[in-house]
Structures are given as C-alpha cells and as structure tokens.
C-alpha cells in the first residue's frame, strides 16, 4: 500500500464532483508538483509508503468503518484531510500508526468536534517518538499496573556507580517531562513523603510511639498524567497490537 492507494481507498466512493480536488492531492503525493517533487520529499514518500505497507489491515478496517458510518461525508471531507496532512507533514513516519489510531478512535466514538480533533493532532505533532515512548513507559504503564496488579513484576536494579551517561539520560528525561508538562499531558504535583511518625506508630509497640520524630521527610516533586493526558492516551491508544 502507498499514499495514493490510501487516498483512493478513502475517496473511491465519493461523487465525481468531490474527487477532482482529491485527485490533485494524489498527484501532489506522487511528486508531480514542484513543491513536493524534490529528492528529499521523494525519499520521504518512500518511507511513508513503507510504513503504510505494514498497516494494510488497519487501513482496511478504517475504510470499512468510514463507509459504514452515518458520518461518512464528515469523516471523508473534514477529518481525513487532517489525518492525511499529519501523515504527509510529520517528520517521523513511525508515528503513522499512532495517527491512524486517532482516526479510528474518532470513527468509533462519533467525534464531530473539529476543534477537539485539531487539538489532539496538534499536540501529537509536537511530540517526538522518544517522548511518546517516555510517556508510555514512565506514566502509562505504571498507571495500568496500578489498575491491574497482576501485571506487576518485581524489577530491582542495583547500580553502584552514577555515570555521565546516567546524568545525560536524567537530563533528557527532565527535558521530556517539562515538554509534556508544557503540552498539558503531565501535571506537576508536590507530594509529601510518608510521615516517619506514622511508620513508628503503625509498626512499633505503644511504649515507643512517643519517641517518633515529629516531622515529615522533605517534599517530593513529581509529574503525573493530567486529565487531558489521560484523554490524549485514550485518543491514540491501540489495544490491537497486530500490524
């Protein structure tokens, strides 16, 4: 499958009056205009087509859902151009599956609010693949484990030396957290550590409770998923891991 086939699949059943501008878009996608017909864009379309070839099943499911939807014209005329623009303009072709996940979510949930759709895709456009992986591993997976304790596995790693590579990775994660916070996906919370006196009172005999220190551990700064972040994850999440 290539970008032309994707467009033809989506618009093959449209009236001829609506197909002309689409065909122009197909020509642009094929590199027929000076704007797109550079070597760099030729290579880009090769990468896009390679990713789409892995997603034939997903594209087929989406087009079937669109054709069966009561909102077919809205999806084809209003939503798909947004999706197509993101596919064509994103610098990382590996995000195409995520972009299509969002399109499928829109179809399945009968979302008709274009502002909402634009907002989610605008945020996705701001994110690099490494930041999506960071979001998933550091925030989504722990959240899923809390909801499903049976998925939790003991994972203890002891590291005796703190290296320059560790510092660099820590700085990178701090940058990604700050960016996700700026995008509204994370929110900043201040959490008070477990009170020491509570520990003594819950674990020591009554005679020793009076010896518990009357203070807390220092405050801990951290990020967690915001409500928008949780909705963002749902918007682009794909439960089916098969290509």
Residue pairs with C-beta under 8 A, 6 or more apart in sequence:
1 49
1 52
1 53
1 55
1 56
1 59
2 45
2 48
2 49
2 52
2 53
3 29
3 30
3 45
3 48
3 49
3 52
3 87
3 88
4 26
4 29
4 30
5 52
6 52
6 59
6 84
7 22
7 25
7 26
7 29
7 84
8 26
9 59
9 60
9 63
10 63
10 66
10 76
10 80
11 18
11 19
11 22
11 76
13 67
14 22
14 76
18 77
25 84
27 33
28 35
28 36
29 36
29 45
29 88
30 45
31 37
31 41
31 42
31 45
44 93
47 93
48 87
48 88
48 93
48 96
50 93
51 93
51 94
51 96
51 97
52 59
52 96
54 97
54 243
55 96
55 97
55 100
55 243
57 242
57 243
58 97
58 100
58 104
58 243
59 100
61 104
62 100
62 103
62 104
62 107
65 104
65 107
65 108
66 72
66 75
66 76
66 80
66 107
69 75
69 107
69 110
70 110
71 107
71 110
71 112
74 112
75 106
75 107
78 114
79 103
79 106
79 114
79 117
80 103
82 114
82 117
82 118
82 121
83 99
83 100
83 102
83 103
83 121
86 99
86 121
86 124
86 125
87 96
87 99
89 125
90 96
90 99
90 125
92 128
92 129
94 129
95 124
95 129
95 132
97 238
98 124
98 132
98 236
98 238
99 121
99 124
101 235
101 236
101 237
101 238
102 120
102 121
102 124
102 235
102 236
104 238
105 111
105 234
105 235
105 236
105 237
106 117
111 117
120 232
120 235
120 236
123 183
123 184
123 185
123 232
124 236
126 179
126 183
127 135
127 179
127 180
127 183
130 176
131 176
131 179
131 180
134 173
134 176
134 180
135 176
135 180
135 185
135 229
135 233
138 173
139 186
139 223
139 224
139 225
139 229
140 225
140 233
143 225
144 151
145 151
145 152
159 166
177 186
177 223
180 186
180 223
180 229
181 187
181 188
181 223
184 226
184 228
184 229
185 225
185 226
185 228
185 229
185 232
186 223
186 224
186 225
186 226
186 229
187 223
187 224
187 225
187 226
187 229
188 221
188 222
188 223
189 222
189 223
189 224
190 219
190 220
190 221
191 219
191 220
191 221
191 222
192 216
192 217
192 219
192 220
193 216
193 217
193 218
193 219
193 220
194 217
195 216
195 217
196 212
196 213
196 215
196 216
196 217
197 209
197 212
197 213
197 214
199 212
200 208
200 209
200 211
200 212
201 209
201 212
204 212
225 233
